[in-house]
Amino acid sequence: MRKLINQKNFLRINAITLGSVFVLILVGSIVRVMGAGMGCPDWPKCFGSYIPPTSAEGLPENYQDIFKEQRLTKNERLANMFSKLGYEELSKQITNDPNVLVEHEFNATKAWIEYINRLVGVLIGLLVFLNMVLSFSFRKKSIWIPFMGVAIFILTGFQGWVGSLVVSTNLLHGFITFHMLLALLIVALLIWMNVMVRDLSTIKHRPLFIVGLLTTLLFIPQIILGTEVRGVIDDLLISSSGRNEWADYLSTNFYIHRSYSWLILIGVVSMNYYARKTKEQWLISRTIQLIILVFLAMIAGIAMVRFDFPYWIQPLHLIFAVGIFSLLFYLTLRIKLVK
């Protein structure tokens, strides 16, 4: 057993788990682009079944009213909880937002797209559980390793619950943003575990540490802005307007998000400048990769607007963003202010 749970095997499971989270983020983005986020109006079942129906024939005639009532009942409990916690505005939004009251017709394709998304989530849950169990083998190296393994497992379960709220509130923007931030937190903890198990060396470089940490912190609001812009696009997806008109409806957040990207680019270019002073080739290579990822994300963002928001570019834009965050966080762990 001891031979089975060695560093190499754990790192393999950890890497597979991290990669699967990336896949789930990509699949989730595709689900949203296809307008299939509400392909299953209930959770964890889909139209009352653990396997989605292939047609509406087996559903009651008033199935829309039935599932709408289920969602509203759940939302009422959720609103009461937030009200008791002092979040009155959010509580009112959950119960009064007109978009929450909209019910979608059955669509077999969208139901199965959303169902596949959920299956991928279940698979990741199993990998996260295995990652947690194996992490206890490294408790003597650092008690933080199994602690993070347990935290990731709990956060993954919590993420599943938040996913159910995304469905019950009919893709309410705030919950989608929170859903995304939780995914990034799980990604960050998986990377942190990987670095700790490998016991990677760190570099002391004050300017590089400050610029790297600042760029990482600045990138989080950029992710939030991007998620909010994505929410506006989701609304346009179900409207009657053509894709060539979407740019006219984008909110102020879009223009802030677009301009903000230059700040991130300045940050990663500055990181490359200081990395070259360390003469550490791996660090120089990683900062070059960061610059390339930022450029690709910017190009994808421009292409979305220029080419009327093609389906395939939007998921790529998100994956580039997640890649930037992951690499920024990884480098922040490898660079220290002091020894």
C-alpha positions in Angstrom: 0.0 0.0 0.0 2.8 2.4 0.9 4.5 1.7 -2.5 1.2 2.4 -4.3 0.7 5.8 -2.6 4.0 7.4 -3.5 4.7 10.9 -4.6 4.5 10.0 -8.3 1.1 8.3 -8.1 -0.3 11.1 -6.0 0.9 13.8 -8.3 -0.6 11.9 -11.2 -4.0 11.8 -9.5 -3.6 15.5 -8.5 -2.8 16.5 -12.1 -5.7 14.5 -13.5 -8.1 16.1 -10.9 -6.8 19.6 -11.8 -7.2 18.8 -15.5 -10.7 17.5 -15.0 -11.7 20.7 -13.3 -10.4 22.6 -16.3 -12.6 20.3 -18.5 -15.6 20.9 -16.3 -15.1 24.7 -16.6 -14.9 24.3 -20.4 -18.0 22.1 -20.5 -19.9 24.5 -18.3 -19.0 27.3 -20.7 -20.2 25.3 -23.7 -23.4 24.5 -21.8 -24.0 28.3 -21.4 -23.0 29.1 -25.0 -25.5 26.5 -26.2 -28.2 28.0 -23.9 -28.5 24.7 -22.2 -28.0 25.9 -18.6 -31.7 25.3 -17.9 -31.8 22.1 -20.0 -32.8 20.4 -16.7 -35.1 22.5 -14.6 -34.5 20.5 -11.5 -31.5 19.2 -9.6 -30.0 16.6 -9.2 -32.6 14.9 -11.3 -33.5 16.0 -14.8 -37.3 16.4 -15.4 -37.8 14.2 -12.4 -35.6 11.4 -13.6 -32.0 10.5 -13.1 -31.7 9.9 -16.9 -33.2 12.7 -19.0 -36.2 11.8 -21.2 -35.7 11.8 -25.0 -39.0 13.5 -25.7 -41.8 15.4 -23.9 -44.3 12.7 -24.4 -43.7 11.1 -21.0 -44.0 14.4 -19.2 -47.2 15.7 -17.7 -49.0 18.4 -19.7 -48.4 21.0 -17.1 -44.7 19.9 -16.5 -43.6 23.6 -16.8 -45.8 24.6 -13.9 -44.7 21.7 -11.8 -41.0 22.3 -12.1 -41.5 26.1 -11.8 -43.3 25.5 -8.5 -40.5 23.3 -7.3 -37.9 26.0 -8.1 -39.9 28.8 -6.5 -40.4 26.7 -3.3 -36.7 26.1 -3.1 -36.0 29.8 -3.9 -38.3 30.9 -1.1 -36.3 28.8 1.4 -33.1 30.3 0.0 -34.4 33.8 0.2 -35.5 33.4 3.8 -32.0 32.1 4.6 -30.3 35.1 3.0 -32.8 37.4 4.7 -31.9 36.0 8.1 -28.2 36.5 7.3 -28.9 40.2 6.5 -28.7 40.0 2.7 -32.1 41.7 2.1 -31.3 42.9 -1.5 -30.2 39.4 -2.6 -33.2 37.9 -0.9 -35.5 40.2 -2.8 -33.7 39.5 -6.1 -34.2 35.8 -5.7 -37.9 36.1 -5.2 -38.7 39.1 -7.4 -36.3 39.0 -10.4 -38.6 38.4 -13.5 -36.0 36.2 -15.1 -36.2 33.7 -12.2 -39.9 33.2 -13.0 -39.3 32.2 -16.6 -39.8 28.5 -17.3 -38.2 26.8 -20.3 -39.8 24.3 -22.6 -38.4 20.7 -22.8 -35.6 20.4 -25.3 -34.0 16.9 -25.5 -30.7 18.2 -26.9 -30.3 20.8 -24.2 -31.4 18.4 -21.5 -28.7 15.9 -22.5 -26.0 18.6 -22.8 -26.7 19.7 -19.2 -26.9 16.1 -18.1 -23.4 15.4 -19.5 -22.2 18.5 -17.7 -23.5 17.0 -14.4 -21.9 13.6 -15.1 -18.6 15.3 -15.6 -19.1 16.9 -12.2 -19.8 13.6 -10.6 -16.6 12.1 -12.1 -14.6 15.1 -10.7 -16.2 14.5 -7.3 -14.8 10.9 -7.3 -11.3 12.2 -8.3 -11.4 14.9 -5.6 -12.3 12.2 -3.0 -9.4 10.0 -4.2 -7.1 13.1 -4.1 -8.2 13.7 -0.5 -7.6 10.1 0.6 -4.2 9.9 -0.9 -3.2 13.3 0.5 -3.1 11.8 4.0 0.0 9.9 3.0 1.9 13.2 3.1 0.7 14.5 6.5 4.3 14.1 7.9 5.7 16.3 5.2 3.1 19.0 6.0 -0.3 18.8 7.8 -1.5 21.4 5.3 -1.5 18.9 2.5 -4.3 16.6 3.9 -6.0 19.8 5.2 -6.2 21.2 1.7 -7.3 17.8 0.4 -10.3 17.8 2.8 -11.0 21.5 2.0 -11.1 20.7 -1.7 -13.5 17.8 -1.1 -15.8 20.0 1.0 -15.7 22.9 -1.5 -16.5 20.5 -4.3 -19.6 19.4 -2.5 -20.5 23.0 -1.7 -19.9 23.8 -5.4 -22.5 21.1 -6.3 -25.0 22.8 -4.0 -24.3 26.2 -5.5 -24.8 24.6 -9.0 -28.3 23.6 -7.8 -29.0 27.2 -6.8 -27.9 28.3 -10.3 -30.6 26.1 -11.7 -33.3 27.0 -9.2 -32.7 30.7 -9.7 -32.8 30.3 -13.5 -29.1 31.3 -14.0 -29.1 34.4 -11.7 -25.9 36.3 -12.5 -24.7 36.6 -8.9 -24.8 32.9 -8.4 -23.0 32.2 -11.6 -20.2 34.5 -10.6 -19.9 32.9 -7.2 -20.0 29.5 -8.9 -17.0 30.5 -11.1 -15.0 31.9 -8.1 -15.5 28.7 -6.2 -14.1 26.8 -9.2 -11.0 29.0 -9.2 -10.5 28.5 -5.5 -10.6 24.7 -6.0 -8.0 25.1 -8.9 -5.8 27.2 -6.6 -5.9 24.7 -3.8 -5.1 21.8 -6.1 -2.1 23.7 -7.5 -0.9 24.6 -3.9 -1.1 20.9 -3.0 1.0 20.0 -6.0 3.7 22.5 -5.2 3.8 21.4 -1.5 4.1 17.7 -2.3 6.8 18.3 -4.9 8.6 20.5 -2.3 9.5 22.9 -5.1 12.2 25.5 -4.5 11.3 29.2 -4.2 13.1 32.3 -5.4 13.6 35.4 -3.3 13.0 38.5 -5.5 11.2 41.4 -3.9 10.1 43.4 -7.0 9.0 40.2 -8.8 7.1 39.0 -5.8 5.3 42.3 -5.4 4.4 42.6 -9.2 3.3 38.9 -9.3 1.1 39.1 -6.2 -0.4 42.4 -7.4 -1.1 41.1 -10.9 -2.7 37.9 -9.4 -4.9 40.0 -7.1 -5.9 42.4 -9.9 -6.8 39.5 -12.1 -9.6 38.3 -9.7 -11.8 41.4 -10.4 -11.1 40.9 -14.1 -12.6 37.4 -13.8 -15.6 38.8 -12.0 -16.2 41.4 -14.6 -15.9 38.8 -17.4 -18.4 36.6 -15.6 -20.9 39.5 -15.4 -20.4 40.3 -19.1 -21.0 36.6 -19.8 -24.3 36.9 -17.9 -25.4 39.7 -20.1 -24.6 37.6 -23.2 -26.6 34.8 -21.7 -29.6 37.1 -21.5 -29.1 38.1 -25.1 -28.8 34.5 -26.1 -32.5 33.9 -25.2 -33.7 37.2 -26.7 -34.9 37.7 -30.2 -32.0 40.0 -31.2 -29.4 38.8 -33.7 -25.8 38.2 -32.6 -24.7 41.0 -34.8 -26.6 43.4 -32.5 -25.3 42.1 -29.2 -22.4 44.6 -29.0 -25.0 47.4 -28.8 -26.4 45.9 -25.6 -23.2 45.2 -23.7 -23.0 47.0 -20.3 -20.4 49.3 -18.9 -18.8 46.2 -17.3 -17.8 45.1 -20.8 -15.8 48.3 -21.5 -14.1 48.2 -18.1 -13.3 44.5 -18.7 -11.8 45.3 -22.1 -9.7 48.2 -20.8 -8.7 46.3 -17.6 -7.0 43.6 -19.7 -4.2 46.1 -20.6 -3.4 46.5 -16.9 -3.0 42.7 -16.7 -0.8 42.7 -19.8 1.4 45.4 -18.2 1.6 43.2 -15.1 2.8 40.0 -16.8 5.2 41.9 -19.0 6.7 43.4 -15.9 7.0 40.0 -14.4 8.9 38.8 -17.4 11.2 41.8 -17.1 12.1 41.0 -13.5 12.2 37.2 -14.2 15.0 37.9 -16.7 17.0 39.5 -14.0 16.9 36.3 -12.0 18.4 34.4 -14.9 16.2 31.4 -13.9 15.2 29.9 -17.2 12.1 28.1 -15.9 10.8 31.4 -14.5 11.5 33.3 -17.7 9.7 30.5 -19.7 6.6 30.6 -17.4 6.3 34.4 -17.7 6.6 34.2 -21.5 3.7 31.7 -21.4 1.7 34.1 -19.3 2.2 36.9 -21.8 1.1 34.5 -24.6 -2.0 33.5 -22.7 -2.9 37.1 -22.0 -2.5 38.0 -25.7 -4.6 35.0 -26.7 -7.4 36.0 -24.2 -7.4 39.5 -25.5 -7.5 38.3 -29.1 -10.4 36.0 -28.3 -12.2 38.8 -26.6 -11.8 41.1 -29.6 -12.8 38.3 -32.0 -16.0 37.7 -30.0 -17.2 41.3 -30.7 -15.7 41.6 -34.2 -17.3 38.3 -35.4 -20.6 38.5 -33.7 -19.9 36.2 -30.7 -19.2 32.8 -32.4 -20.0 29.9 -30.2 -16.5 28.4 -30.2 -14.6 31.5 -29.2 -16.4 32.1 -25.9 -15.3 28.9 -24.1 -11.7 29.4 -25.4 -11.7 32.9 -23.9 -12.7 31.5 -20.5 -10.1 28.7 -20.6 -7.4 31.2 -21.4 -8.5 33.3 -18.4 -8.4 30.2 -16.1 -5.0 29.4 -17.5 -3.7 32.9 -16.7 -5.1 32.7 -13.1 -3.6 29.2 -12.6 -0.1 30.2 -13.8 -0.2 33.5 -11.9 -1.0 31.6 -8.7 1.6 29.0 -9.3 4.3 31.6 -9.8 3.2 33.5 -6.7 3.8 30.3 -4.7 7.3 29.9 -6.2 8.4 33.5 -5.6 9.0 34.8 -2.1 9.5 38.2 -0.6 12.0 36.7 1.9 13.6 33.3 2.4 
